[in-house]
């Protein structure tokens, strides 16, 4: 009697070829693991995930076209059992909180990837979260201080929706209203309305200030 062991199927989403290649090489050295797909943009990562239905997606936070955070939200919405491991070069407390709010169960700084990647994937394969000490400290501090740091109502009302974040990223990457409309499958008039609404919501008066906002909030890289 023969038995078969199912492969752990992993999708790598990163716009840096060197990082993709290094991650792929590390994964393919592990028995029973395979890289089922590669994506170079956030929007491609969503499409590939839906098509391939991997067990785990390794997602770079800073992705063109659609950032990793919003891509993760879209993937988890369509594939709730697919686990997401987020890579980032940034180390802000707010970013860590946003990653876990998006449904990712593991968050690793790129500087620590060679130490923790295999352990993180092993945990996610069992649908268990994986935290490094640095991330655990941030999350624990957030639990202790949540009642004191609860955002004011005005701040909560100014948070962008996922569609608005998409608009911000596309505009900040230099896309015109017409191009934004084509990417999102909406009319040019609707794209223009979204643009005006976002600027008003953020109290910004120009595209340049919107780009600065996107860089400051890690929606795009400088």
C-alpha positions as CSV (number, residue, x, y, z in Angstrom):
1,X,0.0,0.0,0.0
2,X,1.4,3.4,-1.0
3,X,0.7,6.7,0.6
4,X,1.0,10.1,-0.9
5,X,2.0,13.3,0.9
6,X,0.5,16.5,-0.4
7,X,2.9,19.2,-1.3
8,X,2.9,22.5,0.6
9,X,2.2,25.0,-2.3
10,X,3.7,28.5,-1.8
11,X,3.2,31.6,-3.9
12,X,6.0,34.2,-3.8
13,X,4.9,37.8,-4.4
14,X,7.9,40.3,-4.6
15,X,8.9,42.9,-7.2
16,X,12.6,42.3,-6.5
17,X,14.1,39.5,-8.6
18,X,17.0,38.9,-6.2
19,X,14.6,38.5,-3.2
20,X,12.3,36.2,-5.2
21,X,15.2,34.0,-6.3
22,X,16.6,33.8,-2.8
23,X,13.3,33.0,-1.3
24,X,12.5,30.4,-4.0
25,X,15.9,28.6,-3.5
26,X,15.3,28.4,0.3
27,X,11.8,27.0,-0.1
28,X,12.8,24.4,-2.7
29,X,15.5,23.0,-0.4
30,X,12.7,21.9,2.0
31,X,11.2,18.4,1.4
32,X,7.6,18.6,0.5
33,X,7.5,22.3,-0.3
34,X,7.1,23.7,-3.8
35,X,6.8,27.2,-5.3
36,X,3.6,27.1,-7.3
37,X,3.8,30.6,-8.6
38,X,5.6,33.9,-8.8
39,X,4.1,37.4,-8.9
40,X,5.8,40.8,-9.4
41,X,2.9,43.1,-8.5
42,X,0.2,43.2,-5.9
43,X,-2.6,42.8,-8.4
44,X,-0.8,39.9,-10.1
45,X,-0.4,38.3,-6.7
46,X,-4.2,38.4,-6.1
47,X,-4.9,36.9,-9.6
48,X,-2.3,34.2,-9.2
49,X,-3.5,33.3,-5.7
50,X,-7.1,33.0,-6.9
51,X,-6.0,30.9,-9.9
52,X,-3.4,28.6,-8.1
53,X,-5.0,28.5,-4.6
54,X,-1.7,28.1,-2.7
55,X,-1.4,27.1,0.9
56,X,0.8,30.1,1.7
57,X,1.5,33.4,0.1
58,X,4.8,35.1,0.9
59,X,4.0,38.8,0.2
60,X,6.3,41.8,0.0
61,X,4.7,44.8,1.7
62,X,5.9,47.3,-0.9
63,X,4.5,46.1,-4.3
64,X,3.7,48.2,-7.4
65,X,0.2,48.5,-8.8
66,X,-1.4,47.2,-5.5
67,X,0.5,47.2,-2.2
68,X,1.0,44.0,-0.3
69,X,-1.3,45.0,2.5
70,X,-4.3,45.6,0.2
71,X,-3.4,42.5,-1.8
72,X,-3.5,40.4,1.4
73,X,-7.0,41.7,2.2
74,X,-8.2,40.7,-1.2
75,X,-6.6,37.3,-1.1
76,X,-8.0,36.5,2.4
77,X,-11.5,37.6,1.3
78,X,-11.4,35.1,-1.6
79,X,-9.3,32.4,0.0
80,X,-9.8,32.4,3.8
81,X,-7.8,29.2,4.3
82,X,-4.7,30.5,2.5
83,X,-2.2,31.9,5.0
84,X,-0.1,35.0,4.3
85,X,3.4,35.8,5.4
86,X,4.3,39.4,5.0
87,X,7.8,40.6,4.2
88,X,8.8,44.3,4.8
89,X,11.8,46.4,5.2
90,X,9.9,48.9,7.3
91,X,9.7,48.6,11.1
92,X,6.8,50.8,12.3
93,X,4.4,49.7,15.0
94,X,1.4,50.9,13.1
95,X,2.4,48.9,10.0
96,X,2.6,45.7,12.2
97,X,-0.9,46.3,13.5
98,X,-2.2,46.9,10.0
99,X,-0.7,43.7,8.7
100,X,-2.4,41.5,11.2
101,X,-5.7,43.4,10.8
102,X,-5.4,42.4,7.1
103,X,-5.5,38.7,8.0
104,X,-1.8,37.8,7.8
105,X,-0.6,35.5,10.6
106,X,3.1,36.2,10.2
107,X,5.2,39.3,9.7
108,X,9.0,39.2,9.1
109,X,11.4,42.0,8.5
110,X,13.5,41.3,5.4
111,X,16.6,41.7,7.5
112,X,15.5,38.7,9.6
113,X,14.2,36.5,6.8
114,X,17.2,34.2,6.6
115,X,16.7,33.4,10.3
116,X,13.0,32.9,10.5
117,X,11.5,32.1,7.1
118,X,11.4,28.3,7.4
119,X,10.1,28.4,10.9
120,X,7.4,30.9,9.9
121,X,6.2,28.7,7.0
122,X,6.2,25.6,9.2
123,X,3.9,27.4,11.6
124,X,1.6,28.8,8.9
125,X,1.3,25.3,7.3
126,X,-0.4,24.3,10.6
127,X,-2.5,27.5,10.5
128,X,-0.7,28.8,13.5
129,X,0.7,32.4,13.7
130,X,4.4,33.1,13.8
131,X,5.9,36.2,15.6
132,X,9.5,37.2,15.9
133,X,10.4,38.7,19.3
134,X,10.4,42.2,17.8
135,X,6.8,41.8,16.5
136,X,5.6,40.1,19.7
137,X,6.8,43.1,21.7
138,X,4.8,45.5,19.5
139,X,1.6,43.4,19.7
140,X,1.9,42.9,23.4
141,X,2.4,46.6,24.0
142,X,-0.6,47.4,21.8
143,X,-2.8,45.1,23.9
144,X,-1.7,46.7,27.1
145,X,-2.2,50.3,25.8
146,X,-5.2,49.8,23.6
147,X,-7.7,51.5,26.0
148,X,-5.4,54.5,26.3
149,X,-4.5,54.8,22.6
150,X,-8.0,54.2,21.1
151,X,-8.2,56.6,18.1
152,X,-10.5,59.6,18.3
153,X,-13.7,59.4,16.2
154,X,-12.4,62.0,13.8
155,X,-9.3,59.9,13.1
156,X,-11.3,56.8,12.6
157,X,-13.6,58.5,10.1
158,X,-10.6,59.6,8.1
159,X,-9.2,56.1,7.5
160,X,-9.3,55.2,3.8
161,X,-11.3,52.3,2.4
162,X,-9.5,49.6,0.5
163,X,-10.7,51.1,-2.8
164,X,-9.5,54.5,-1.8
165,X,-6.1,53.1,-0.9
166,X,-6.0,51.6,-4.4
167,X,-6.8,55.0,-5.9
168,X,-4.1,56.6,-3.8
169,X,-1.5,54.1,-4.9
170,X,-2.3,54.3,-8.6
171,X,-2.4,58.1,-8.7
172,X,0.8,58.3,-6.7
173,X,2.5,55.9,-9.1
174,X,1.7,58.4,-11.9
175,X,-1.4,56.9,-13.4
176,X,-4.0,59.3,-15.0
177,X,-7.7,59.2,-14.2
178,X,-8.2,57.3,-17.4
179,X,-5.6,54.7,-16.5
180,X,-7.0,54.3,-13.0
181,X,-10.4,53.8,-14.5
182,X,-9.1,51.1,-16.8
183,X,-7.2,49.2,-14.1
184,X,-10.2,49.2,-11.7
185,X,-12.9,48.7,-14.3
186,X,-14.7,51.9,-13.5
187,X,-15.7,54.9,-15.5
188,X,-13.4,57.9,-15.8
189,X,-16.0,60.1,-14.1
190,X,-16.1,57.6,-11.1
191,X,-12.3,57.7,-11.0
192,X,-12.4,61.5,-10.9
193,X,-15.0,61.4,-8.1
194,X,-12.8,59.0,-6.1
195,X,-9.8,61.2,-6.6
196,X,-11.6,64.3,-5.4
197,X,-13.1,62.4,-2.4
198,X,-9.8,61.1,-1.3
199,X,-8.1,64.5,-1.4
200,X,-11.0,66.0,0.5
201,X,-11.0,63.2,3.1
202,X,-7.3,63.6,3.7
203,X,-7.4,67.4,3.6
204,X,-4.9,67.5,0.7
205,X,-4.8,70.0,-2.1
206,X,-2.6,68.6,-4.8
207,X,-1.3,65.4,-6.3
208,X,2.2,66.1,-4.9
209,X,0.8,66.2,-1.4
210,X,-1.0,62.9,-2.1
211,X,2.3,61.3,-3.2
212,X,3.9,62.5,0.0
213,X,1.0,61.0,2.0
214,X,1.4,57.7,0.1
215,X,5.1,57.5,0.8
216,X,4.7,58.5,4.5
217,X,2.0,55.8,5.0
218,X,4.0,53.1,3.1
219,X,1.5,52.8,0.3
220,X,4.3,53.3,-2.1
221,X,8.1,53.5,-1.8
222,X,10.0,56.7,-2.3
